[in-house]
């Protein structure tokens, strides 16, 4: 187990290094000059000398490899420098922006689990029936529309027509319910299909036939099969949390949430390369960390092994 964890950590470190490398060099390929953009904000109509001065201050006149090495050495220690756009420390802006995004992702993960598990069990237990077909249709429809459209519909229904929630802001946990649902509904639609398939594989397994032959009740069998089918769902839930962090910009824009997605979009618009690199790195760290945690949970629990042992030892 320890060797497996260390090998996975090494792989994740390589992935993060690749993410920083690609992000840094791709931002450098932009046709918009970061020094020019900052000089325009500072001097309105900058001269060539002023642009050169700004480029020297930012270190953008150095070779690209040297710029990357200098940025990476600081980023490893959590020092991302100051934003080109605001002049404030990026680490402070990241801390403030990350909190609402983590709240959104955590609540969306909770809603996704609450929708995926019971609906997946219901769909699998009634295979081919009305409930199964209805849940299948629900999944197809939800996966076919973008989450920001669902967000608009939820806002129209429960913030305009039935004013239960505020239209914008992120001051209270209540303000995250609608955006979290907008993220969770299409995500859970995909998870339901995977969980249903895993459950059906479990019901068709030999240990279920043996359990029924031993006279174990269907309720206990359903519990064992659910545990047997957990690994794919745990993996998907971990991925959905990471995808929510990475793709939160549209939902945050719809609901006026000042999260890391909004921060990244603003940085892209203002050609704030150091902020772009910092945001992408933080998002990548969260994404790989959550997926690594999901792998560890699956490895520790090993639901399939424990489920079979429980049946055959009964």
Secondary structure, 3 states (H helix, E strand, C coil): CHHHHHHHHHHHHHHHHHHHHHHHHHHHCCCCCHHHHHHHHHHCCCCHHHHHHHHHHHCCCCCHHHHHHHHHHHHHCCCCCECCCCCCEHHHHHHHHHHHHHHHHHHHHHHHHHHHHHHHHHHHHCCCCHHHHHHHHHHHHHHHCCHHHHHHHHHHHHHHHCCCCCCCCCCCHHHHHHHHHHHHHHHHHHHHHHHHHHHHHHHCCHHHHHHHHCCCCHHHHHHHHHHHCHHHHHHHHHHHHHHHHHCCHHHHHHCCCCCHHHHHHHHHHCCCHHHHHHHHHHHHHHHHHHHHHHHHHHHHHCHHHHHHHHHHCC
